Amino acid sequence: MRRPSASLLLMSVMAACAGPTAEDFDLRLREMAGSSERDLVGSMGRIPDNSYQLDAETRILQWRWDTSYISPGMAPMYRRFGGMLMPIGGFPPTLVRQGCIVEWTVANGATKAYRWQGDGCRSVNLTAAQP
């Protein structure tokens, strides 16, 4: 019997811990297609941040999320050169911005189409689908 290789085991553990993917997020949005505007707002978890009236029957509803955080950076290492300590490497803290924008087209009270963009969409928590 063959034993699984260490790299295969590591890859399976990393995949299990990776969390939601962009495909998971898109699938969750796709499940909302065809629902009423009221159900859409409930599924999105909050009222839209913006709305745009295209014509008498059609509106665009837009939600935005900002999941920014500060990456702590890394302190330099010090090495003695002659009689002086000199810093080597390291980098400062960095602001990482991960936003997400979701737009739904609603016509005659029902959802018709959606689009989304942004690196932060995987961390957006949408409510569970309604039966």
C-alpha angles and dihedrals in degrees: 000000000000121000118222114256119251092243092053090050091048092050092051092049091048091049091052092051097042096093127211119350132213088257090056090052092048091048090052090052092046089057088061094056113116094021124127120266090250092053090046092056089048092050093047088055099231143032117284120269092223138010130194125198110220098176138333093293104026132073136168115223116199131197124189132194129184115197097177121161139167117251105217098226123211131274117239122252117237127224129185115242111182105316096334134085111228125193116238123194125330128127135223127252112282132207109234114198118199111174132173131201122190121186125188126192110218118191124180091351096305131099113252108170142354140198132189138185139179144076093254097062094095090065095049111113112218119187121253120280116266116239 
